[in-house]
């Protein structure tokens, strides 16, 4: 069974205009698969998040389960 663990949170980093950056981190328990992506505050929404997940599912085998740390 393949389980991905995901976290989407606002980082203490800022973009070139001073706005906060958000990070999506996806990995498996062994961290043999790890993906990270950043987006601006204005892009941080369910549409951007779903797009990033779909891209990773196309590249890697779809996981059996997705665990999230911050609902």
PDB file of N, CA, C and O in Angstrom:
ATOM      1  N   UNK A   1       0.838  -1.180   0.000  1.00  0.00           N
ATOM      2  CA  UNK A   1       0.000   0.000   0.000  1.00  0.00           C
ATOM      3  C   UNK A   1       0.885   1.248   0.000  1.00  0.00           C
ATOM      4  O   UNK A   1       1.765   1.403   0.847  1.00  0.00           O
ATOM      5  N   UNK A   2       0.640   2.109  -0.944  1.00  0.00           N
ATOM      6  CA  UNK A   2       1.415   3.351  -1.033  1.00  0.00           C
ATOM      7  C   UNK A   2       0.625   4.490  -0.390  1.00  0.00           C
ATOM      8  O   UNK A   2      -0.523   4.751  -0.748  1.00  0.00           O
ATOM      9  N   UNK A   3       1.267   5.158   0.564  1.00  0.00           N
ATOM     10  CA  UNK A   3       0.641   6.273   1.273  1.00  0.00           C
ATOM     11  C   UNK A   3       1.499   7.517   1.072  1.00  0.00           C
ATOM     12  O   UNK A   3       2.700   7.511   1.344  1.00  0.00           O
ATOM     13  N   UNK A   4       0.864   8.582   0.592  1.00  0.00           N
ATOM     14  CA  UNK A   4       1.537   9.870   0.507  1.00  0.00           C
ATOM     15  C   UNK A   4       1.136  10.687   1.726  1.00  0.00           C
ATOM     16  O   UNK A   4      -0.008  10.626   2.177  1.00  0.00           O
ATOM     17  N   UNK A   5       2.070  11.440   2.246  1.00  0.00           N
ATOM     18  CA  UNK A   5       1.811  12.363   3.332  1.00  0.00           C
ATOM     19  C   UNK A   5       1.960  13.772   2.769  1.00  0.00           C
ATOM     20  O   UNK A   5       2.914  14.057   2.045  1.00  0.00           O
ATOM     21  N   UNK A   6       1.023  14.648   3.099  1.00  0.00           N
ATOM     22  CA  UNK A   6       1.030  15.987   2.509  1.00  0.00           C
ATOM     23  C   UNK A   6       0.830  17.062   3.571  1.00  0.00           C
ATOM     24  O   UNK A   6       0.131  16.865   4.565  1.00  0.00           O
ATOM     25  N   UNK A   7       1.459  18.192   3.330  1.00  0.00           N
ATOM     26  CA  UNK A   7       1.304  19.358   4.187  1.00  0.00           C
ATOM     27  C   UNK A   7       1.302  20.590   3.288  1.00  0.00           C
ATOM     28  O   UNK A   7       2.109  20.686   2.363  1.00  0.00           O
ATOM     29  N   UNK A   8       0.409  21.522   3.553  1.00  0.00           N
ATOM     30  CA  UNK A   8       0.300  22.770   2.790  1.00  0.00           C
ATOM     31  C   UNK A   8       0.222  23.885   3.817  1.00  0.00           C
ATOM     32  O   UNK A   8      -0.744  23.978   4.575  1.00  0.00           O
ATOM     33  N   UNK A   9       1.243  24.729   3.839  1.00  0.00           N
ATOM     34  CA  UNK A   9       1.336  25.707   4.912  1.00  0.00           C
ATOM     35  C   UNK A   9       2.054  26.968   4.458  1.00  0.00           C
ATOM     36  O   UNK A   9       2.817  26.967   3.492  1.00  0.00           O
ATOM     37  N   UNK A  10       1.783  28.044   5.188  1.00  0.00           N
ATOM     38  CA  UNK A  10       2.434  29.321   4.889  1.00  0.00           C
ATOM     39  C   UNK A  10       3.816  29.329   5.515  1.00  0.00           C
ATOM     40  O   UNK A  10       3.979  29.092   6.712  1.00  0.00           O
ATOM     41  N   UNK A  11       4.797  29.603   4.687  1.00  0.00           N
ATOM     42  CA  UNK A  11       6.194  29.644   5.126  1.00  0.00           C
ATOM     43  C   UNK A  11       6.529  31.030   5.671  1.00  0.00           C
ATOM     44  O   UNK A  11       5.822  31.995   5.379  1.00  0.00           O
ATOM     45  N   UNK A  12       7.586  31.140   6.451  1.00  0.00           N
ATOM     46  CA  UNK A  12       8.023  32.468   6.890  1.00  0.00           C
ATOM     47  C   UNK A  12       8.794  33.200   5.786  1.00  0.00           C
ATOM     48  O   UNK A  12       9.353  34.272   6.019  1.00  0.00           O
ATOM     49  N   UNK A  13       8.820  32.619   4.591  1.00  0.00           N
ATOM     50  CA  UNK A  13       9.495  33.237   3.442  1.00  0.00           C
ATOM     51  C   UNK A  13       8.556  34.213   2.743  1.00  0.00           C
ATOM     52  O   UNK A  13       7.336  34.136   2.884  1.00  0.00           O
ATOM     53  N   UNK A  14       9.149  35.130   1.989  1.00  0.00           N
ATOM     54  CA  UNK A  14       8.355  36.103   1.228  1.00  0.00           C
ATOM     55  C   UNK A  14       8.870  36.153  -0.208  1.00  0.00           C
ATOM     56  O   UNK A  14      10.045  35.893  -0.467  1.00  0.00           O
ATOM     57  N   UNK A  15       7.973  36.490  -1.138  1.00  0.00           N
ATOM     58  CA  UNK A  15       8.384  36.628  -2.529  1.00  0.00           C
ATOM     59  C   UNK A  15       9.046  37.981  -2.742  1.00  0.00           C
ATOM     60  O   UNK A  15       9.257  38.729  -1.787  1.00  0.00           O
ATOM     61  N   UNK A  16       9.373  38.293  -3.981  1.00  0.00           N
ATOM     62  CA  UNK A  16      10.103  39.527  -4.276  1.00  0.00           C
ATOM     63  C   UNK A  16       9.301  40.798  -3.981  1.00  0.00           C
ATOM     64  O   UNK A  16       9.872  41.882  -3.866  1.00  0.00           O
ATOM     65  N   UNK A  17       7.971  40.661  -3.859  1.00  0.00           N
ATOM     66  CA  UNK A  17       7.145  41.829  -3.526  1.00  0.00           C
ATOM     67  C   UNK A  17       6.814  41.894  -2.038  1.00  0.00           C
ATOM     68  O   UNK A  17       6.076  42.780  -1.604  1.00  0.00           O
ATOM     69  N   UNK A  18       7.357  40.956  -1.251  1.00  0.00           N
ATOM     70  CA  UNK A  18       7.149  40.967   0.185  1.00  0.00           C
ATOM     71  C   UNK A  18       5.935  40.189   0.667  1.00  0.00           C
ATOM     72  O   UNK A  18       5.629  40.185   1.859  1.00  0.00           O
ATOM     73  N   UNK A  19       5.240  39.528  -0.257  1.00  0.00           N
ATOM     74  CA  UNK A  19       4.056  38.751   0.127  1.00  0.00           C
ATOM     75  C   UNK A  19       4.468  37.347   0.591  1.00  0.00           C
ATOM     76  O   UNK A  19       5.460  36.807   0.102  1.00  0.00           O
ATOM     77  N   UNK A  20       3.721  36.751   1.528  1.00  0.00           N
ATOM     78  CA  UNK A  20       4.062  35.426   2.053  1.00  0.00           C
ATOM     79  C   UNK A  20       4.004  34.337   0.980  1.00  0.00           C
ATOM     80  O   UNK A  20       3.208  34.409   0.044  1.00  0.00           O
ATOM     81  N   UNK A  21       4.861  33.333   1.137  1.00  0.00           N
ATOM     82  CA  UNK A  21       4.858  32.164   0.263  1.00  0.00           C
ATOM     83  C   UNK A  21       4.264  30.966   0.997  1.00  0.00           C
ATOM     84  O   UNK A  21       4.439  30.810   2.205  1.00  0.00           O
ATOM     85  N   UNK A  22       3.568  30.137   0.255  1.00  0.00           N
ATOM     86  CA  UNK A  22       3.010  28.898   0.765  1.00  0.00           C
ATOM     87  C   UNK A  22       3.783  27.741   0.158  1.00  0.00           C
ATOM     88  O   UNK A  22       4.251  27.830  -0.977  1.00  0.00           O
ATOM     89  N   UNK A  23       3.921  26.644   0.915  1.00  0.00           N
ATOM     90  CA  UNK A  23       4.628  25.467   0.414  1.00  0.00           C
ATOM     91  C   UNK A  23       3.735  24.237   0.513  1.00  0.00           C
ATOM     92  O   UNK A  23       3.059  24.011   1.517  1.00  0.00           O
ATOM     93  N   UNK A  24       3.753  23.457  -0.548  1.00  0.00           N
ATOM     94  CA  UNK A  24       3.132  22.136  -0.547  1.00  0.00           C
ATOM     95  C   UNK A  24       4.263  21.129  -0.482  1.00  0.00           C
ATOM     96  O   UNK A  24       5.180  21.157  -1.303  1.00  0.00           O
ATOM     97  N   UNK A  25       4.195  20.246   0.490  1.00  0.00           N
ATOM     98  CA  UNK A  25       5.183  19.180   0.630  1.00  0.00           C
ATOM     99  C   UNK A  25       4.442  17.855   0.581  1.00  0.00           C
ATOM    100  O   UNK A  25       3.506  17.628   1.348  1.00  0.00           O
ATOM    101  N   UNK A  26       4.866  16.975  -0.329  1.00  0.00           N
ATOM    102  CA  UNK A  26       4.299  15.633  -0.444  1.00  0.00           C
ATOM    103  C   UNK A  26       5.455  14.648  -0.380  1.00  0.00           C
ATOM    104  O   UNK A  26       6.473  14.839  -1.045  1.00  0.00           O
ATOM    105  N   UNK A  27       5.305  13.595   0.418  1.00  0.00           N
ATOM    106  CA  UNK A  27       6.342  12.573   0.496  1.00  0.00           C
ATOM    107  C   UNK A  27       5.713  11.257   0.940  1.00  0.00           C
ATOM    108  O   UNK A  27       4.556  11.222   1.362  1.00  0.00           O
ATOM    109  N   UNK A  28       6.484  10.179   0.841  1.00  0.00           N
ATOM    110  CA  UNK A  28       6.052   8.929   1.451  1.00  0.00           C
ATOM    111  C   UNK A  28       6.796   8.781   2.776  1.00  0.00           C
ATOM    112  O   UNK A  28       7.698   9.563   3.076  1.00  0.00           O
ATOM    113  N   UNK A  29       6.419   7.782   3.564  1.00  0.00           N
ATOM    114  CA  UNK A  29       6.991   7.632   4.909  1.00  0.00           C
ATOM    115  C   UNK A  29       8.505   7.448   4.875  1.00  0.00           C
ATOM    116  O   UNK A  29       9.205   7.932   5.765  1.00  0.00           O
ATOM    117  N   UNK A  30       9.015   6.758   3.866  1.00  0.00           N
ATOM    118  CA  UNK A  30      10.458   6.516   3.759  1.00  0.00           C
ATOM    119  C   UNK A  30      11.193   7.678   3.094  1.00  0.00           C
ATOM    120  O   UNK A  30      12.423   7.701   3.038  1.00  0.00           O
ATOM    121  N   UNK A  31      10.423   8.636   2.594  1.00  0.00           N
ATOM    122  CA  UNK A  31      10.942   9.790   1.855  1.00  0.00           C
ATOM    123  C   UNK A  31      11.704   9.380   0.591  1.00  0.00           C
ATOM    124  O   UNK A  31      12.601  10.087   0.132  1.00  0.00           O
ATOM    125  N   UNK A  32      11.323   8.219   0.040  1.00  0.00           N
ATOM    126  CA  UNK A  32      11.895   7.838  -1.250  1.00  0.00           C
ATOM    127  C   UNK A  32      11.226   8.642  -2.364  1.00  0.00           C
ATOM    128  O   UNK A  32      11.773   8.771  -3.459  1.00  0.00           O
ATOM    129  N   UNK A  33      10.054   9.175  -2.079  1.00  0.00           N
ATOM    130  CA  UNK A  33       9.373  10.110  -2.971  1.00  0.00           C
ATOM    131  C   UNK A  33       9.156  11.392  -2.185  1.00  0.00           C
ATOM    132  O   UNK A  33       8.600  11.371  -1.087  1.00  0.00           O
ATOM    133  N   UNK A  34       9.596  12.501  -2.750  1.00  0.00           N
ATOM    134  CA  UNK A  34       9.421  13.795  -2.099  1.00  0.00           C
ATOM    135  C   UNK A  34       9.213  14.860  -3.164  1.00  0.00           C
ATOM    136  O   UNK A  34       9.951  14.918  -4.147  1.00  0.00           O
ATOM    137  N   UNK A  35       8.210  15.699  -2.965  1.00  0.00           N
ATOM    138  CA  UNK A  35       7.890  16.780  -3.888  1.00  0.00           C
ATOM    139  C   UNK A  35       7.598  18.028  -3.076  1.00  0.00           C
ATOM    140  O   UNK A  35       6.934  17.965  -2.041  1.00  0.00           O
ATOM    141  N   UNK A  36       8.093  19.155  -3.545  1.00  0.00           N
ATOM    142  CA  UNK A  36       7.853  20.426  -2.884  1.00  0.00           C
ATOM    143  C   UNK A  36       7.559  21.483  -3.940  1.00  0.00           C
ATOM    144  O   UNK A  36       8.215  21.527  -4.981  1.00  0.00           O
ATOM    145  N   UNK A  37       6.571  22.333  -3.671  1.00  0.00           N
ATOM    146  CA  UNK A  37       6.238  23.431  -4.579  1.00  0.00           C
ATOM    147  C   UNK A  37       5.815  24.639  -3.753  1.00  0.00           C
ATOM    148  O   UNK A  37       5.203  24.503  -2.694  1.00  0.00           O
ATOM    149  N   UNK A  38       6.150  25.812  -4.253  1.00  0.00           N
ATOM    150  CA  UNK A  38       5.803  27.062  -3.593  1.00  0.00           C
ATOM    151  C   UNK A  38       4.794  27.830  -4.428  1.00  0.00           C
ATOM    152  O   UNK A  38       4.782  27.723  -5.655  1.00  0.00           O
ATOM    153  N   UNK A  39       3.946  28.605  -3.761  1.00  0.00           N
ATOM    154  CA  UNK A  39       3.038  29.502  -4.470  1.00  0.00           C
ATOM    155  C   UNK A  39       2.860  30.763  -3.636  1.00  0.00           C
ATOM    156  O   UNK A  39       3.143  30.784  -2.438  1.00  0.00           O
ATOM    157  N   UNK A  40       2.389  31.802  -4.291  1.00  0.00           N
ATOM    158  CA  UNK A  40       2.158  33.065  -3.599  1.00  0.00           C
ATOM    159  C   UNK A  40       0.854  32.991  -2.805  1.00  0.00           C
ATOM    160  O   UNK A  40       0.038  32.090  -3.003  1.00  0.00           O
ATOM    161  N   UNK A  41       0.678  33.947  -1.913  1.00  0.00           N
ATOM    162  CA  UNK A  41      -0.539  34.023  -1.099  1.00  0.00           C
ATOM    163  C   UNK A  41      -1.787  34.046  -1.982  1.00  0.00           C
ATOM    164  O   UNK A  41      -2.783  33.400  -1.657  1.00  0.00           O
ATOM    165  N   UNK A  42      -1.744  34.779  -3.089  1.00  0.00           N
ATOM    166  CA  UNK A  42      -2.917  34.906  -3.957  1.00  0.00           C
ATOM    167  C   UNK A  42      -3.236  33.616  -4.713  1.00  0.00           C
ATOM    168  O   UNK A  42      -4.369  33.440  -5.159  1.00  0.00           O
ATOM    169  N   UNK A  43      -2.268  32.710  -4.869  1.00  0.00           N
ATOM    170  CA  UNK A  43      -2.498  31.435  -5.556  1.00  0.00           C
ATOM    171  C   UNK A  43      -2.873  30.313  -4.592  1.00  0.00           C
ATOM    172  O   UNK A  43      -3.325  29.257  -5.036  1.00  0.00           O
ATOM    173  N   UNK A  44      -2.701  30.510  -3.299  1.00  0.00           N
ATOM    174  CA  UNK A  44      -2.904  29.448  -2.304  1.00  0.00           C
ATOM    175  C   UNK A  44      -4.396  29.153  -2.146  1.00  0.00           C
ATOM    176  O   UNK A  44      -5.087  29.762  -1.330  1.00  0.00           O
ATOM    177  N   UNK A  45      -4.867  28.204  -2.946  1.00  0.00           N
ATOM    178  CA  UNK A  45      -6.276  27.814  -2.877  1.00  0.00           C
ATOM    179  C   UNK A  45      -6.425  26.356  -3.321  1.00  0.00           C
ATOM    180  O   UNK A  45      -5.447  25.719  -3.711  1.00  0.00           O
ATOM    181  N   UNK A  46      -7.623  25.846  -3.260  1.00  0.00           N
ATOM    182  CA  UNK A  46      -7.862  24.439  -3.577  1.00  0.00           C
ATOM    183  C   UNK A  46      -7.590  24.120  -5.044  1.00  0.00           C
ATOM    184  O   UNK A  46      -7.203  22.996  -5.364  1.00  0.00           O
ATOM    185  N   UNK A  47      -7.783  25.076  -5.932  1.00  0.00           N
ATOM    186  CA  UNK A  47      -7.527  24.848  -7.358  1.00  0.00           C
ATOM    187  C   UNK A  47      -6.041  24.614  -7.601  1.00  0.00           C
ATOM    188  O   UNK A  47      -5.668  23.675  -8.304  1.00  0.00           O
ATOM    189  N   UNK A  48      -5.191  25.460  -7.025  1.00  0.00           N
ATOM    190  CA  UNK A  48      -3.742  25.285  -7.176  1.00  0.00           C
ATOM    191  C   UNK A  48      -3.296  23.970  -6.553  1.00  0.00           C
ATOM    192  O   UNK A  48      -2.501  23.235  -7.139  1.00  0.00           O
ATOM    193  N   UNK A  49      -3.809  23.677  -5.363  1.00  0.00           N
ATOM    194  CA  UNK A  49      -3.446  22.451  -4.657  1.00  0.00           C
ATOM    195  C   UNK A  49      -3.846  21.213  -5.457  1.00  0.00           C
ATOM    196  O   UNK A  49      -3.047  20.288  -5.598  1.00  0.00           O
ATOM    197  N   UNK A  50      -5.054  21.184  -5.974  1.00  0.00           N
ATOM    198  CA  UNK A  50      -5.524  20.045  -6.775  1.00  0.00           C
ATOM    199  C   UNK A  50      -4.679  19.883  -8.040  1.00  0.00           C
ATOM    200  O   UNK A  50      -4.377  18.761  -8.446  1.00  0.00           O
ATOM    201  N   UNK A  51      -4.305  20.981  -8.652  1.00  0.00           N
ATOM    202  CA  UNK A  51      -3.470  20.938  -9.852  1.00  0.00           C
ATOM    203  C   UNK A  51      -2.111  20.295  -9.556  1.00  0.00           C
ATOM    204  O   UNK A  51      -1.635  19.460 -10.325  1.00  0.00           O
ATOM    205  N   UNK A  52      -1.499  20.684  -8.450  1.00  0.00           N
ATOM    206  CA  UNK A  52      -0.198  20.121  -8.074  1.00  0.00           C
ATOM    207  C   UNK A  52      -0.303  18.624  -7.780  1.00  0.00           C
ATOM    208  O   UNK A  52       0.566  17.847  -8.176  1.00  0.00           O
ATOM    209  N   UNK A  53      -1.364  18.226  -7.090  1.00  0.00           N
ATOM    210  CA  UNK A  53      -1.567  16.800  -6.801  1.00  0.00           C
ATOM    211  C   UNK A  53      -1.776  16.001  -8.081  1.00  0.00           C
ATOM    212  O   UNK A  53      -1.215  14.916  -8.239  1.00  0.00           O
ATOM    213  N   UNK A  54      -2.585  16.537  -8.998  1.00  0.00           N
ATOM    214  CA  UNK A  54      -2.828  15.849 -10.269  1.00  0.00           C
ATOM    215  C   UNK A  54      -1.545  15.677 -11.069  1.00  0.00           C
ATOM    216  O   UNK A  54      -1.335  14.628 -11.677  1.00  0.00           O
ATOM    217  N   UNK A  55      -0.695  16.681 -11.079  1.00  0.00           N
ATOM    218  CA  UNK A  55       0.583  16.575 -11.790  1.00  0.00           C
ATOM    219  C   UNK A  55       1.437  15.454 -11.214  1.00  0.00           C
ATOM    220  O   UNK A  55       2.058  14.700 -11.963  1.00  0.00           O
ATOM    221  N   UNK A  56       1.472  15.341  -9.897  1.00  0.00           N
ATOM    222  CA  UNK A  56       2.285  14.297  -9.270  1.00  0.00           C
ATOM    223  C   UNK A  56       1.687  12.906  -9.493  1.00  0.00           C
ATOM    224  O   UNK A  56       2.421  11.927  -9.631  1.00  0.00           O
ATOM    225  N   UNK A  57       0.369  12.822  -9.528  1.00  0.00           N
ATOM    226  CA  UNK A  57      -0.289  11.542  -9.811  1.00  0.00           C
ATOM    227  C   UNK A  57       0.019  11.094 -11.234  1.00  0.00           C
ATOM    228  O   UNK A  57       0.165   9.897 -11.479  1.00  0.00           O
ATOM    229  N   UNK A  58       0.120  12.026 -12.176  1.00  0.00           N
ATOM    230  CA  UNK A  58       0.459  11.678 -13.555  1.00  0.00           C
ATOM    231  C   UNK A  58       1.900  11.191 -13.667  1.00  0.00           C
ATOM    232  O   UNK A  58       2.196  10.325 -14.491  1.00  0.00           O
ATOM    233  N   UNK A  59       2.791  11.731 -12.856  1.00  0.00           N
ATOM    234  CA  UNK A  59       4.208  11.357 -12.896  1.00  0.00           C
ATOM    235  C   UNK A  59       4.459  10.060 -12.136  1.00  0.00           C
ATOM    236  O   UNK A  59       5.210   9.196 -12.589  1.00  0.00           O
ATOM    237  N   UNK A  60       3.828   9.937 -10.990  1.00  0.00           N
ATOM    238  CA  UNK A  60       4.028   8.778 -10.111  1.00  0.00           C
ATOM    239  C   UNK A  60       2.738   7.972 -10.046  1.00  0.00           C
ATOM    240  O   UNK A  60       1.673   8.466 -10.416  1.00  0.00           O
ATOM    241  N   UNK A  61       2.830   6.766  -9.587  1.00  0.00           N
ATOM    242  CA  UNK A  61       1.639   5.949  -9.393  1.00  0.00           C
ATOM    243  C   UNK A  61       0.738   6.598  -8.345  1.00  0.00           C
ATOM    244  O   UNK A  61       1.213   7.085  -7.319  1.00  0.00           O
ATOM    245  N   UNK A  62      -0.555   6.598  -8.612  1.00  0.00           N
ATOM    246  CA  UNK A  62      -1.520   7.174  -7.679  1.00  0.00           C
ATOM    247  C   UNK A  62      -1.432   6.442  -6.339  1.00  0.00           C
ATOM    248  O   UNK A  62      -1.441   5.211  -6.311  1.00  0.00           O
ATOM    249  N   UNK A  63      -1.347   7.177  -5.235  1.00  0.00           N
ATOM    250  CA  UNK A  63      -1.241   6.511  -3.932  1.00  0.00           C
ATOM    251  C   UNK A  63      -2.573   5.865  -3.542  1.00  0.00           C
ATOM    252  O   UNK A  63      -3.637   6.256  -4.021  1.00  0.00           O
ATOM    253  N   UNK A  64      -2.485   4.880  -2.671  1.00  0.00           N
ATOM    254  CA  UNK A  64      -3.694   4.246  -2.146  1.00  0.00           C
ATOM    255  C   UNK A  64      -4.382   5.143  -1.125  1.00  0.00           C
ATOM    256  O   UNK A  64      -5.599   5.093  -0.947  1.00  0.00           O
ATOM    257  N   UNK A  65      -3.585   5.952  -0.467  1.00  0.00           N
ATOM    258  CA  UNK A  65      -4.115   6.822   0.579  1.00  0.00           C
ATOM    259  C   UNK A  65      -3.285   8.093   0.634  1.00  0.00           C
ATOM    260  O   UNK A  65      -2.088   8.081   0.348  1.00  0.00           O
ATOM    261  N   UNK A  66      -3.937   9.194   1.007  1.00  0.00           N
ATOM    262  CA  UNK A  66      -3.254  10.469   1.189  1.00  0.00           C
ATOM    263  C   UNK A  66      -3.518  10.933   2.624  1.00  0.00           C
ATOM    264  O   UNK A  66      -4.669  11.126   3.016  1.00  0.00           O
ATOM    265  N   UNK A  67      -2.468  11.106   3.388  1.00  0.00           N
ATOM    266  CA  UNK A  67      -2.583  11.598   4.759  1.00  0.00           C
ATOM    267  C   UNK A  67      -2.208  13.062   4.770  1.00  0.00           C
ATOM    268  O   UNK A  67      -1.208  13.459   4.173  1.00  0.00           O
ATOM    269  N   UNK A  68      -3.017  13.874   5.456  1.00  0.00           N
ATOM    270  CA  UNK A  68      -2.711  15.300   5.559  1.00  0.00           C
ATOM    271  C   UNK A  68      -2.493  15.657   7.026  1.00  0.00           C
ATOM    272  O   UNK A  68      -3.060  15.030   7.920  1.00  0.00           O
ATOM    273  N   UNK A  69      -1.674  16.660   7.256  1.00  0.00           N
ATOM    274  CA  UNK A  69      -1.333  17.056   8.617  1.00  0.00           C
ATOM    275  C   UNK A  69      -2.150  18.240   9.103  1.00  0.00           C
ATOM    276  O   UNK A  69      -2.382  18.387  10.303  1.00  0.00           O
ATOM    277  N   UNK A  70      -2.589  19.090   8.172  1.00  0.00           N
ATOM    278  CA  UNK A  70      -3.372  20.256   8.548  1.00  0.00           C
ATOM    279  C   UNK A  70      -4.586  20.323   7.626  1.00  0.00           C
ATOM    280  O   UNK A  70      -4.475  20.768   6.483  1.00  0.00           O
ATOM    281  N   UNK A  71      -5.747  19.882   8.119  1.00  0.00           N
ATOM    282  CA  UNK A  71      -6.949  19.901   7.261  1.00  0.00           C
ATOM    283  C   UNK A  71      -7.388  21.320   6.925  1.00  0.00           C
ATOM    284  O   UNK A  71      -8.376  21.509   6.217  1.00  0.00           O
TER     285      UNK A  71
END
